[in-house]
Amino acid sequence: MSGTALADIPSDKGKSYVSRLEDFLAKEDKAESLDGFILRLSTNDIRLTNGWGEVSEDSVMDVADFNRATTLGATETIIAEEKAAYDCPIYIYTNSYYNIVYGNLAAKFQPLVSK
């Protein structure tokens, strides 16, 4: 899924990663199983410096409890949706485009490892 942000916010670039994943999971012909799920930390999210959010406590895994309008909340939503649908390993990677702001956002992803 490319071209948009992880955060589920209005965009002229189309649906967010979260919305696209939910559309995919609602299809009757979706994959029945996955060996792994790959998620790229979008460079589009770096412009949301006030909307990155915070990672919730490890015990919080209910999709309804995440703020999907933020980058981290959207990522937690994606992790929870993926676990419910496929329960396979999740790999989050960063883009080759890297500046200080992107690095700061990437650092906030470390606590997601435990999720």
LINJO-V815087 format. One record per pair of residues at least 24 apart in sequence whose ideal C-beta (glycine too) atoms are under 10 Angstrom apart, sorted by sequence separation. I is the first residue (numbers start at 0). GAP is how many residues later the second one is. D is the distance in Angstrom with one decimal. If there is no record, write none. Layout:
i->I gap->GAP d->D
i->I gap->GAP d->D
//
This chain:
i->16 gap->25 d->7.0
i->44 gap->25 d->9.1
i->45 gap->25 d->8.9
i->89 gap->25 d->8.5
i->15 gap->26 d->9.1
i->44 gap->26 d->4.3
i->16 gap->27 d->9.6
i->43 gap->27 d->9.4
i->44 gap->27 d->9.3
i->15 gap->28 d->9.4
i->16 gap->28 d->9.4
i->15 gap->29 d->9.7
i->41 gap->29 d->7.9
i->44 gap->29 d->8.5
i->40 gap->30 d->8.2
i->44 gap->30 d->9.2
i->12 gap->31 d->7.3
i->41 gap->32 d->9.5
i->82 gap->32 d->8.5
i->5 gap->33 d->8.0
i->10 gap->33 d->8.1
i->41 gap->33 d->9.8
i->71 gap->33 d->8.9
i->74 gap->33 d->9.5
i->78 gap->33 d->6.8
i->5 gap->34 d->8.9
i->40 gap->34 d->8.1
i->70 gap->34 d->6.7
i->74 gap->34 d->7.2
i->5 gap->35 d->7.3
i->6 gap->35 d->8.5
i->8 gap->35 d->10.0
i->79 gap->35 d->8.0
i->5 gap->36 d->5.2
i->8 gap->36 d->9.6
i->38 gap->36 d->7.2
i->71 gap->36 d->6.2
i->75 gap->36 d->7.1
i->78 gap->36 d->5.2
i->4 gap->37 d->5.3
i->6 gap->37 d->8.6
i->70 gap->37 d->8.0
i->71 gap->37 d->7.6
i->74 gap->37 d->6.3
i->0 gap->38 d->8.9
i->1 gap->38 d->8.1
i->3 gap->38 d->7.2
i->4 gap->38 d->9.1
i->5 gap->38 d->8.0
i->6 gap->38 d->5.9
i->70 gap->38 d->9.0
i->0 gap->39 d->8.6
i->2 gap->39 d->9.0
i->4 gap->39 d->4.2
i->5 gap->39 d->5.3
i->8 gap->39 d->7.4
i->38 gap->39 d->6.2
i->71 gap->39 d->8.7
i->75 gap->39 d->6.6
i->1 gap->40 d->8.4
i->3 gap->40 d->6.3
i->4 gap->40 d->4.8
i->6 gap->40 d->9.9
i->38 gap->40 d->8.2
i->71 gap->40 d->7.6
i->74 gap->40 d->8.8
i->0 gap->41 d->9.1
i->2 gap->41 d->7.9
i->3 gap->41 d->9.5
i->4 gap->41 d->9.3
i->6 gap->41 d->5.7
i->21 gap->41 d->9.6
i->36 gap->41 d->8.4
i->1 gap->42 d->9.5
i->4 gap->42 d->8.2
i->5 gap->42 d->9.1
i->8 gap->42 d->7.1
i->36 gap->42 d->8.7
i->4 gap->43 d->6.8
i->38 gap->43 d->8.3
i->6 gap->44 d->5.8
i->36 gap->44 d->9.8
i->6 gap->45 d->8.1
i->17 gap->45 d->9.6
i->36 gap->45 d->4.9
i->4 gap->46 d->9.1
i->5 gap->46 d->9.7
i->6 gap->46 d->8.0
i->21 gap->46 d->9.8
i->35 gap->46 d->10.0
i->36 gap->46 d->9.2
i->17 gap->48 d->9.3
i->33 gap->48 d->8.1
i->36 gap->48 d->9.2
i->18 gap->49 d->8.9
i->36 gap->49 d->6.5
i->45 gap->49 d->9.8
i->17 gap->50 d->5.3
i->35 gap->50 d->9.1
i->36 gap->50 d->9.7
i->16 gap->51 d->9.8
i->17 gap->51 d->9.5
i->33 gap->51 d->8.4
i->34 gap->51 d->9.3
i->36 gap->51 d->5.8
i->37 gap->51 d->9.5
i->38 gap->51 d->6.4
i->39 gap->51 d->9.4
i->40 gap->51 d->6.3
i->42 gap->51 d->8.9
i->43 gap->51 d->9.9
i->45 gap->51 d->9.2
i->15 gap->52 d->7.9
i->32 gap->52 d->9.4
i->33 gap->52 d->4.5
i->35 gap->52 d->5.5
i->36 gap->52 d->7.1
i->37 gap->52 d->7.9
i->38 gap->52 d->7.1
i->39 gap->52 d->7.6
i->40 gap->52 d->7.1
i->41 gap->52 d->9.8
i->42 gap->52 d->5.2
i->48 gap->52 d->7.0
i->51 gap->52 d->8.6
i->15 gap->53 d->9.2
i->20 gap->53 d->9.7
i->31 gap->53 d->9.7
i->32 gap->53 d->6.3
i->33 gap->53 d->9.1
i->34 gap->53 d->6.2
i->35 gap->53 d->4.8
i->36 gap->53 d->4.8
i->37 gap->53 d->4.9
i->38 gap->53 d->4.9
i->39 gap->53 d->5.7
i->40 gap->53 d->5.1
i->41 gap->53 d->7.7
i->42 gap->53 d->9.6
i->45 gap->53 d->7.7
i->51 gap->53 d->6.0
i->54 gap->53 d->7.1
i->57 gap->53 d->8.3
i->16 gap->54 d->9.8
i->30 gap->54 d->8.9
i->31 gap->54 d->8.9
i->32 gap->54 d->9.2
i->33 gap->54 d->4.6
i->34 gap->54 d->7.9
i->35 gap->54 d->7.4
i->36 gap->54 d->7.0
i->37 gap->54 d->8.0
i->38 gap->54 d->7.6
i->39 gap->54 d->7.4
i->40 gap->54 d->6.8
i->42 gap->54 d->5.2
i->45 gap->54 d->9.7
i->46 gap->54 d->8.6
i->53 gap->54 d->8.0
i->54 gap->54 d->8.2
i->56 gap->54 d->9.8
i->57 gap->54 d->9.9
i->60 gap->54 d->7.2
i->15 gap->55 d->10.0
i->17 gap->55 d->9.1
i->18 gap->55 d->9.5
i->21 gap->55 d->8.8
i->29 gap->55 d->7.9
i->30 gap->55 d->7.8
i->32 gap->55 d->7.4
i->33 gap->55 d->8.9
i->35 gap->55 d->6.0
i->36 gap->55 d->9.3
i->37 gap->55 d->7.0
i->39 gap->55 d->6.3
i->42 gap->55 d->8.8
i->45 gap->55 d->4.7
i->48 gap->55 d->8.7
i->52 gap->55 d->8.6
i->54 gap->55 d->8.7
i->55 gap->55 d->9.2
i->59 gap->55 d->8.9
i->17 gap->56 d->4.9
i->20 gap->56 d->8.5
i->21 gap->56 d->9.4
i->24 gap->56 d->6.4
i->29 gap->56 d->9.6
i->33 gap->56 d->9.7
i->42 gap->56 d->9.0
i->44 gap->56 d->9.8
i->45 gap->56 d->5.0
i->48 gap->56 d->8.6
i->51 gap->56 d->6.1
i->54 gap->56 d->4.3
i->55 gap->56 d->10.0
i->57 gap->56 d->5.2
i->16 gap->57 d->6.7
i->17 gap->57 d->8.7
i->20 gap->57 d->5.8
i->23 gap->57 d->9.7
i->24 gap->57 d->8.8
i->44 gap->57 d->8.7
i->45 gap->57 d->9.5
i->47 gap->57 d->8.7
i->51 gap->57 d->9.9
i->53 gap->57 d->8.9
i->54 gap->57 d->6.0
i->56 gap->57 d->10.0
i->57 gap->57 d->6.7
i->7 gap->58 d->9.9
i->15 gap->58 d->6.6
i->16 gap->58 d->8.5
i->17 gap->58 d->10.0
i->19 gap->58 d->9.9
i->42 gap->58 d->9.5
i->45 gap->58 d->8.5
i->54 gap->58 d->10.0
i->7 gap->59 d->9.2
i->8 gap->59 d->9.0
i->9 gap->59 d->9.7
i->17 gap->59 d->5.3
i->21 gap->59 d->6.8
i->24 gap->59 d->8.7
i->42 gap->59 d->6.2
i->45 gap->59 d->5.7
i->54 gap->59 d->9.0
i->55 gap->59 d->8.7
i->6 gap->60 d->9.0
i->7 gap->60 d->4.2
i->8 gap->60 d->5.7
i->16 gap->60 d->9.2
i->17 gap->60 d->6.0
i->20 gap->60 d->5.9
i->24 gap->60 d->5.4
i->41 gap->60 d->9.7
i->44 gap->60 d->6.3
i->45 gap->60 d->9.5
i->54 gap->60 d->7.8
i->6 gap->61 d->7.3
i->7 gap->61 d->5.7
i->8 gap->61 d->8.8
i->15 gap->61 d->9.8
i->16 gap->61 d->6.4
i->20 gap->61 d->7.6
i->23 gap->61 d->9.2
i->24 gap->61 d->9.2
i->40 gap->61 d->7.8
i->5 gap->62 d->8.9
i->6 gap->62 d->6.0
i->7 gap->62 d->8.8
i->8 gap->62 d->9.6
i->15 gap->62 d->9.7
i->42 gap->62 d->9.1
i->6 gap->63 d->5.6
i->7 gap->63 d->9.8
i->17 gap->63 d->7.9
i->41 gap->63 d->9.3
i->5 gap->64 d->8.8
i->6 gap->64 d->4.8
i->20 gap->64 d->8.9
i->40 gap->64 d->6.8
i->5 gap->65 d->5.0
i->6 gap->65 d->8.7
i->7 gap->65 d->8.4
i->8 gap->65 d->8.9
i->40 gap->65 d->5.9
i->4 gap->66 d->7.1
i->5 gap->66 d->8.5
i->6 gap->66 d->7.6
i->7 gap->66 d->5.4
i->5 gap->67 d->9.1
i->6 gap->67 d->4.9
i->40 gap->67 d->9.6
i->5 gap->68 d->4.4
i->6 gap->68 d->8.9
i->40 gap->68 d->6.4
i->4 gap->69 d->7.8
i->5 gap->69 d->5.6
i->7 gap->69 d->7.8
i->38 gap->70 d->9.8
i->5 gap->71 d->9.1
i->5 gap->72 d->7.3
i->38 gap->73 d->9.7
i->0 gap->77 d->9.8
i->5 gap->99 d->9.8
//
